[in-house]
């Protein structure tokens, strides 16, 4: 019985942390809310591995995992970002937050139906990465602190862009060693973005590193997919 109980407890922990994040947001504890999303990601990363280790992977577990992911990495980050800053944009802030959560739901639905079709990479930014990108950005803003008013409308547009990335056809590494080729140019440019983030967040290096992980991953997928398209087009022209 413990073989199914442990992975199910980890999956449930994902949802528990997601709810803790939402409640913390309502209480104005933005840093705690962001940390809870990170903890949800850790629980989400462990449940599948533990289930496979015990040989108890099931359709029930996969469906439960998706439902928990929607709360922890779709709704919770959207609510956190809205209360933290998007509310100053009125209804446009509503649109940005809702679009992020909706794209997260669409991302999960597409992932579930394409499990037997897409192999070796993630089609679109994985929702845990999208949610953690938002939460670690807020963690960095709180500690540095960053003046979001100076960015203005860029912030809601960026949130919407992250939402779009989740439902896009941009290809992201799945870290299983069977994905598409990583182009040198993509790695160099992504590394440059990462270094820039570390320079900006040097006074809160731990938070900067956390944000760096997710922003460089998001940027790398865009760059690598773009370079791959140009490479393919160039090869076709040479035939």
Secondary structure, DSSP 8 states (H G I E B T S, - for coil): -HHHHHHHHHHHHHHHHHHHHHHHHHTT-HHHHHHHHHHHHHHHHHHHHHHHHHT---HHHHHHHHHHHIIIIIIHHHHHHHHHTGGGGTHHHHHHHHHHHHHHHHHHHHHHHTTTT--SEEES--HHHHHHHHHHHHHHHHHHT--GGGTTTHHHHHHHHHHHHHHS--EEE-SSS-S----HHHHHHHHHHHHHHHHHTGGGHHHHHHHHHHHHHHHHHHHHHHHHHHHHHHHHHH-
